[in-house]
Amino acid sequence: MWQKLIEILNKISTVYDELAKLGEKKRDALVAVDMDSLSKILDHEQLIAAKIQNLEQQRSSILLELSKNNPAITLNIKAEDFYKTAPTPFVRKQLLAIHKKLTENVERTLKIRDNNQILAQSALDAVKFQLNRLSGAFVEPTYGTKGAIVTHQKKLDYEA
């Protein structure tokens, strides 16, 4: 059972590494405003998210099974304490190495995701600005009773 847990954790780590690499491609697509590539990347991200969810379910099942055989393993146990319950020092060492690698991959993925969110929000703000400029709309810096106050300027006079 422990070996199966090690295999699942390795797979999860690999999938997070794949997600981080995809996030880097996403950044490039956002910067280049390449909507076709971005669409494909978003579809691929959904597949990876489903993979992660499936692997996490498998991991939870294994942990539940291990907890049945060892009363020291509880729902609230910390990872470091859990690893101490491993049957051999070799398995413990493997789990610690995988834990370190998985943590690095998850943190890298989260950092890339956060940066991409900033890029996407900046691009959206730029688009909104340009659309408002072209339409003559201006959002006032204050709110009225029904929300933001938007004024429109007439840019073209078609009746002339």
N, C-alpha and C positions, 0 to 999 in steps of 0.2 A: 504494500500500500504506500509506503514511504517513497519507493522508487517512482510510482505512478504520480505522486504529488510533485516530485522533482521534475518529471517530464512535463506536467501541466504548467508548472511555474516557468520552465524554460520556454514553452510555447507562448505563454502570455507575454514574457519578456520580448520574444521575437516579434510578436504582433505589435507591441508598443513601439519597437524599433521601426517597424514597417510604417506605422502611423506617423512617427516623427519624420521619416523620409518623405512621406506623402505631404506632410505639413510644409516641408521645405519647398516642394513642388507647388503647393498651393500659394505660398508666399510669392514665388516667381510669377505665377499666373495672375495674382492680384496686382503686382507691380506692373506687369505688362498689360493689364486689363484684357487678358485673354479669356473671354467668357466660355468658349468651347472647352478649353482645357479645364477651366474651373468647374464646369458642369460635370465633366468626367471624374475629376478629383472628388467632388462631393459625393458622387455615386459610389466611388471606391471607398470613401470614408464610411459610408453606411454599411458596406459589406464588412469592413474591418470592425466596426462597432458591434455588429452581430456576432462576429467571431469572438471578440473579447467577452461578450455577454455569455456565449456558450461555454467558453473556457472557464469563466468565473463560476458558472453553475457546476461544472465538473470539479473545480477546486473545492467548492463548498461541500459537495457530496463526499469527497475524499476526507475533508476535515471532519465532517459529521461521523463518518465511519471510524476514523482514528479516535475520535472522542469517545466512542462507545467502548473501545478497548483500553482506554487510558483515562482514568478519572481526573488526572491533573490537567487535561485539556478541556477548557471551558470556552464559552462564547466570548468572554471578555479577556482572554489570555493575549498578552502582547507577543509579537512575532519572536522577539529574542527569547522569551520564556518558552514559547512553543518549540523553538529549535532545540532547547535543552532537553526536551522529552524524546528527541530522536533516539533510535535504538543503538546507534554506533557513532563514534566521533567522526567517521568518514561521512556519514549521512548528514550529520550536523554541519560539517565543513561545507558540503555541497549546498545545503540549504542557505547558509550564510552568504555564500558566493552568489547564488542566484538572487537572493534578497537584495544584495548590493546592486547587482546588474539591473534588476527589475526597477528598483528605486531610481537609478540613474536614467533609465529609459522613460519612465513615467514623468519624471521631473523635466527632462528634455522635451518630451511631447507637450507638456503643459505650458512650458515657456514659449514654444513655437506657436501653440494655439493662441496664447495671449497676444503675442506679437501680430499674428494674422488677424485677430479681432480688431486690433488697433488700425491695421491697414484697411480692413474692410469698412470700418466705421468712418475713417478718413475719406475713403473713396465715396461712400454714401453721402457724407456731408458735402463733398465737392459737387456731386451730381445734384443734390438738392439746391445748393447755391446757384448752380448754372441754370437749373430749371426755373427757380424763382426769379433770377435775373432776366431770363428770356421772357417769362410771362409777366414780368413787372410786379410780382408779388413781393411783399416785404413783411417779415414777421417782426412785430413790435417787441421791444424788450420787456413788456409787461403783459399780464394776463387779465382778461376781462371775466365776466361772470360765466361765460361759456368756453373758457380756455384761452389759448393764445390768440392774440389779435393779429389778423392778417389783412394788410391793405394791398390793393392792386392799383397799379398805375396803368393808364392807357398808353401803350407804346405806339400803336399805329392807328391812324384815323382813316377808315375805309370809306367814309362818306365824303371825303374831300374831292 
